[in-house]
Amino acid sequence: MFSRKRGGPKHVRATDAAPSEALKQSLAAGDEPPPPDHGPWDASHAPDDVQRLDLGSLQIPAVDGVEVRVQANPDGAVEQIVLVDGESALQLGVFAAPRSEGIWDEVRAEISGAMTSDGVAPREIDGPYGIELAARVNTPDGPADVRFVGIDGPRWMVRALYQGAAAADPSREGRLGEVLSGLVVVRDNEARPVREALPLRLPKEMTDQAQQEQAEQEQAGPPTNGSRPV
């Protein structure tokens, strides 16, 4: 399922951590870092036998029960990805990063500072990918729990934002956590500024379908009962 609109949502900027000792040694030896034993995967290490939704720089594994909501502009460029499973949601973003070091520590500090300026008291917690940032924030619908997770990869960083039950209690990540650990990042070879959002696009068949539906709506014209189309 996806929606189309003009203008995109603002992204929290991303920045991260110093390399691990193993990564330091590997880089010092002039070698690539060793492949991970779990995702999010770089495309060079991703398993082949998994069905995924291909959004360009990010491929999302198909997990039963998880709804994928993709917001794109009329040209098919993806502006927001949100996964929903029951009372929990997971918003995803993927950004350019240096080859030799992570950026999540710096990003996390900036997010924490912005929250503190808004009167929110964020706290750092340990998670399967390292230090996470959790907080209870005010929304138009009342207080809500959020939890930021950052994962550094070779020249990229995935920023995941849990909301709802999975934000308040990490043990309730369930299928959303399964999707996160199965993501695949396809980093192009272009030199990009650190933190720049990597390009995301709808699959061609979805873009063609959306354009066809829009053309049919324009041909049909406005309703004859006097009401405006929604």
C-alpha positions in Angstrom: 0.0 0.0 0.0 1.3 3.4 -0.8 0.2 7.1 -1.0 1.4 9.9 -3.3 1.7 13.5 -2.4 3.7 16.6 -3.2 6.5 17.7 -0.9 8.2 15.3 1.5 8.4 15.0 5.3 11.5 16.3 7.0 14.0 13.7 8.1 15.9 13.7 11.3 19.5 14.1 10.2 21.8 11.1 10.7 25.4 10.9 12.1 27.3 8.1 14.0 29.9 6.1 16.0 33.6 5.3 15.9 34.5 2.0 14.2 34.8 -1.1 16.3 38.2 -2.5 17.2 37.7 -5.3 14.6 36.9 -2.7 12.0 39.9 -0.6 12.9 42.2 -3.6 12.5 40.6 -4.6 9.2 40.9 -1.1 7.8 44.5 -0.8 9.0 45.3 -4.0 7.1 43.7 -2.6 4.0 41.0 -5.2 4.0 37.2 -4.8 3.9 35.3 -5.4 7.2 34.3 -9.0 7.7 30.7 -9.8 6.6 28.1 -9.6 9.4 26.2 -12.7 10.7 22.9 -10.9 10.5 21.2 -7.9 8.9 20.5 -5.2 8.0 22.7 -6.4 5.2 24.8 -4.7 2.7 23.8 -5.9 -0.8 27.2 -7.6 -1.1 26.4 -9.9 1.8 22.6 -10.3 1.6 21.0 -13.8 1.3 19.5 -14.6 -2.0 16.5 -16.7 -1.1 14.3 -14.0 0.4 11.4 -12.2 -1.2 11.8 -8.5 -0.8 10.1 -5.2 -1.8 12.7 -3.4 -3.9 12.7 0.4 -3.2 16.1 1.1 -4.8 18.6 1.8 -2.0 16.5 -0.2 0.5 15.0 -3.7 0.1 12.3 -4.7 2.6 11.8 -8.4 3.3 8.2 -9.7 3.1 7.0 -10.8 6.5 3.4 -12.0 7.0 1.3 -9.7 9.1 3.5 -6.6 8.4 1.9 -3.8 6.4 4.3 -1.7 4.3 3.1 1.9 3.8 5.2 3.9 1.3 4.6 7.6 0.6 5.9 8.8 -2.7 5.7 11.9 -4.8 4.1 11.9 -8.3 7.4 11.0 -9.9 7.7 7.8 -7.8 10.4 9.0 -5.5 9.8 7.6 -2.0 9.6 10.1 0.8 8.6 8.0 3.7 8.5 4.3 4.7 6.4 3.1 7.6 5.9 -0.6 8.6 2.8 -1.4 10.8 2.2 -4.5 12.9 -0.8 -4.2 15.2 -0.1 -1.6 17.9 3.5 -1.0 16.7 5.0 1.0 13.8 8.5 1.3 12.4 9.7 4.2 10.3 12.8 3.6 8.2 15.5 5.9 6.7 18.8 5.1 5.0 21.6 7.6 4.7 25.1 8.0 3.3 28.0 7.5 5.7 31.9 7.4 5.5 33.5 4.1 4.7 35.9 4.1 7.7 33.6 5.1 10.6 30.0 5.0 11.8 27.8 8.0 12.4 25.1 6.8 14.8 26.8 8.2 18.0 26.8 11.7 16.6 23.3 11.4 15.2 22.0 10.1 18.4 23.5 13.0 20.3 21.8 15.5 18.0 18.4 13.8 18.3 18.9 13.7 22.1 19.8 17.4 22.1 16.8 18.4 20.0 14.4 16.4 22.3 15.9 18.0 25.4 15.4 21.5 23.9 11.7 20.6 23.4 11.4 19.6 27.1 11.6 15.9 26.5 13.8 13.7 28.6 15.4 11.0 26.4 17.3 8.1 27.8 19.9 5.8 26.3 19.3 2.0 26.5 21.3 -1.0 25.2 19.8 -2.9 22.3 20.9 -5.6 19.9 22.5 -3.1 17.6 24.2 -1.0 20.3 22.9 2.1 22.1 19.4 3.2 21.4 17.5 6.3 22.3 14.1 6.1 23.9 11.7 8.9 25.1 8.1 9.7 25.7 7.0 12.6 23.5 4.0 14.8 23.2 1.9 14.4 20.1 -1.5 15.9 19.0 -3.1 12.6 20.2 -1.3 12.8 23.6 1.9 11.3 25.0 3.6 8.6 22.9 6.6 6.4 23.2 9.4 6.5 20.6 12.6 4.6 20.2 15.5 5.3 17.8 17.8 2.6 16.6 20.8 3.3 14.4 22.8 0.6 12.4 26.1 1.5 10.7 27.1 -0.3 7.5 29.8 0.2 4.9 29.1 3.8 3.6 25.5 3.8 4.9 23.5 4.0 8.0 19.9 2.8 8.7 17.9 4.9 11.1 14.8 3.1 12.5 12.2 4.8 14.6 9.9 2.5 16.6 6.5 3.9 17.7 3.7 2.4 19.9 4.0 -0.8 21.8 7.4 -1.8 20.3 8.8 1.6 21.4 7.6 1.2 25.0 8.7 -2.4 25.3 11.5 -3.7 23.0 10.5 -7.3 23.7 7.3 -6.5 21.6 9.2 -5.7 18.4 8.2 -9.1 17.1 7.8 -9.1 13.3 9.0 -5.5 12.9 12.3 -6.5 14.5 12.4 -9.4 12.0 11.9 -7.0 9.1 14.7 -4.7 10.5 17.2 -7.5 10.8 16.4 -8.6 7.2 16.7 -5.2 5.5 19.1 -5.0 2.5 20.9 -1.7 1.7 22.0 -1.1 -1.9 24.6 1.6 -1.8 25.4 3.1 -5.2 29.0 4.1 -6.1 28.3 7.9 -6.2 30.1 10.1 -3.8 27.5 11.6 -1.5 27.6 14.0 1.4 27.5 12.3 4.8 23.9 12.0 6.1 22.4 12.5 2.6 19.3 10.3 2.2 20.0 7.6 -0.2 17.6 7.5 -3.2 14.4 5.5 -2.8 11.9 4.8 -5.6 8.7 2.8 -6.0 9.0 -0.3 -8.2 8.2 0.4 -11.8 4.9 -1.6 -11.7 3.7 0.4 -8.7 4.6 3.7 -10.4 2.8 2.6 -13.6 -0.3 1.6 -11.6 -0.4 4.9 -9.8 0.0 6.9 -13.0 -2.8 4.9 -14.6 -5.1 5.5 -11.7 -4.4 9.2 -11.8 -5.1 9.3 -15.5 -8.4 7.5 -15.0 -9.4 9.9 -12.3 -8.6 12.9 -14.5 -10.6 11.4 -17.4 -13.6 10.7 -15.1 -13.7 14.3 -14.0 -15.3 15.6 -10.8 -18.4 13.8 -9.2 -21.8 14.9 -10.5 -23.4 15.0 -7.1 -21.7 18.3 -6.2 -19.2 17.0 -3.8 -15.4 17.4 -4.2 -13.2 14.4 -4.6 -11.1 13.5 -1.6 
